[in-house]
Amino acid sequence: MSWGPKQLAKRVLRSIPRKGDAELARLQNAPRYTPMETTLLGPTLRTPDGPSFRSAYRSIFEHRIYEFATTEASPLIIDGGANIGLSVIFFRSLYPACRVIAFEPDPELASYCRGNIDAMGYEGVDLRECALWSSNTTLTFHREGADGGSLANAALERQGTVSVPTQRLRDVLSEAESRVALLKLDIEGAETEVLRDCRDALGHVDRVFVEYHSFADREQTCDEILSILRHAGFRFQAIPENHAPRPFLERPVMGGMDFQMNIFAYR
């Protein structure tokens, strides 16, 4: 069976709650880093890791952290860190005519992302198999196999390293033909460098989502990110993601990080 854009959007956003808990439990309890398929969002999608799919699904489709309202019929969205494409699916479900420029540097995950976009029947998604950075170059990417690969964090390495091309976000913003409705940056530690480079190029961006990653062995730069956003004319909300319940007593390190926070910037 094939779905048109509007029918598929309704199916994705409205019929999901009617799914039982069985499929979510199957994904959550699957062995880590084991390729599998799911029809949770309608068409058959592929994932290299069930638990990370479940985690992303919880944030994106249950908590709907990327949801925003606009009167634009075809808003432009820049998706930095598209992973296997769940965020792209959400954006297209929210606004079927939206234009998405998606970045995913891990070659394997980019393949999953492209396949899932095709499975949903989406056309016109600009998927770029490269990392966002402060220059156009080639850098070492540490692969994790699910949702933790990074340019910045060798502690996350699980499947070795690969060389990946990078694209300068500043150039992407300057070449945009319209205002950017949403700039999403879930780029595993590269966010400060990227925002630092384009601090004065955010004028035609309406909203910014940043997942800030605090590496335990490095200086924290959350204050710099907030300063960049404030001077660019944004207000923001900040919500801790992974944090210690009693930081004065213990600060566990997970994946090389001692803290993560989601930043929502808006005008």
Secondary structure, DSSP 8 states (H G I E B T S, - for coil): ----HHHHHHHHHHSGGGS-HHHHHHHHHS-TT--EEE-TTSS-EEES-HHHHHHHHIIIIIS-TT----S-SS-EEEEE--TTSHHHHHHHHH-TT-EEEEE---HHHHHHHHHHHHHTT----EEE-SEEESSSSEEEEE--SSS--BSS-GGG-SS-EEEEEEEEHHHHHHH-SS-EEEEEE--TT-HHHHHHHTTTS-TTB-EEEEEEEEETTS---HHHHHHHHHHTT-EEEEEESS--SSTTT----BTTEEEEEEEEEE-
